[in-house]
Structures are given as structure tokens and as C-alpha cells.
Amino acid sequence: MKKTIIISLTTIILILSIAFFLIKPQITGYSIRPPEYSYTRAMCDESNYCQDYEINCYNGRLVRLKLITGASVQHPSDWKDPREKIDIEDLCKTRPPIL
């Protein structure tokens, strides 16, 4: 009887240990947001001329906005930016952009 209990407990501990190492939770940017992050974004003017910028944020505030040379496009005059207004205007959101 005592031997059966010891074997059962050992088996349970072994199964839990294996499960702990094999099943890892997925951490997304929404769970843990670093205080500092950077990304690139196309920014367009009123004539639909768009250039790429590197955007650096710290604690939700803009730290640096740097033009990336050589990355630009001129859209037709009737082109409308498909992004949502908040995504265009808010450079350092409360959540980091999905990369």
C-alpha cells in the first residue's frame, strides 16, 4: 500500500514537471510593454507624399522622430490613407504597435 502511494506521487510530480517545461505561456506586447520601444511608420503630407520615419517612444511619449532616407512614395491625389485616424495621429500609443 505504501509503495503504491509513493509510486503514484512520484508519477504525478513527474507529469507536472514535464508539463511545466513543455507548456510555455505566450507573452504578447499587450501583456508586458517595455517603457522604451521604436518602430517605423510611413507619414504622409497633404499632397499624399509619404516618407518612412523611425519613431522612438519612452513611457508613451515621443522621444525622437527620424527620417529614414530613400523610403518614399507619391500616391495619387484621390488616395485615402486606409489606417484609422488614431493610428495616424497618435505616434506613441498606450500599447506598442504590432510588428
C-alpha positions in Angstrom: 0.0 0.0 0.0 2.7 2.4 1.0 4.7 1.5 -2.2 1.6 2.3 -4.4 1.2 5.8 -2.8 4.9 6.6 -3.3 4.8 5.4 -7.0 1.6 7.5 -7.5 3.0 10.6 -6.0 6.3 10.3 -8.0 4.3 9.8 -11.2 2.2 12.9 -10.5 5.3 15.0 -9.7 7.0 13.7 -12.9 3.9 14.5 -15.1 3.6 18.0 -13.6 7.3 18.7 -14.1 7.2 17.7 -17.7 4.0 19.7 -18.3 5.7 22.8 -16.7 8.6 22.7 -19.1 6.6 21.8 -22.2 3.7 24.2 -21.9 5.0 27.8 -22.0 2.6 30.7 -21.9 2.7 33.1 -24.8 3.6 36.6 -23.8 2.4 39.3 -26.2 3.3 43.0 -26.3 0.0 43.8 -24.7 0.9 41.9 -21.5 4.3 43.4 -20.9 5.1 46.7 -22.6 8.6 47.9 -22.4 8.9 51.5 -21.3 11.1 52.2 -24.4 10.4 51.0 -27.9 10.8 52.0 -31.5 9.3 51.3 -34.9 9.0 52.7 -38.4 5.9 54.3 -39.9 5.0 56.0 -43.2 3.9 59.6 -42.6 2.1 61.4 -45.4 1.6 65.1 -46.1 -1.4 66.9 -47.6 -0.3 66.1 -51.2 -0.1 62.3 -50.4 3.7 62.3 -50.4 4.7 59.6 -47.9 8.1 59.0 -46.2 9.3 56.5 -43.7 10.2 57.6 -40.2 11.8 55.9 -37.3 9.7 56.6 -34.2 11.2 56.2 -30.7 8.9 56.3 -27.7 9.5 56.2 -23.9 6.7 55.7 -21.4 4.1 56.7 -24.1 5.9 59.9 -25.1 7.7 60.7 -28.3 11.5 60.8 -27.8 12.7 61.0 -31.4 11.4 61.2 -34.9 14.0 60.4 -37.5 13.5 60.5 -41.3 14.7 57.3 -43.0 16.2 58.4 -46.3 15.3 56.7 -49.5 11.9 55.4 -48.5 9.2 57.5 -50.0 6.2 57.2 -52.3 3.8 59.7 -54.1 0.2 58.5 -54.1 -2.4 59.8 -56.5 -4.4 62.9 -55.4 -7.6 60.8 -54.7 -5.8 58.3 -52.4 -7.0 58.0 -48.9 -4.9 56.6 -46.1 -6.5 53.2 -45.1 -5.3 53.4 -41.5 -7.5 54.5 -38.7 -7.2 58.2 -37.6 -5.9 57.3 -34.2 -3.2 55.2 -35.8 -2.1 58.1 -38.0 -2.1 60.8 -35.3 -1.0 59.0 -32.1 2.6 58.2 -32.5 3.3 56.7 -29.0 0.1 54.9 -28.1 -0.5 53.2 -24.8 0.2 49.9 -26.5 3.2 49.3 -28.8 2.4 48.7 -32.5 2.0 45.2 -33.7 5.1 44.3 -35.6 
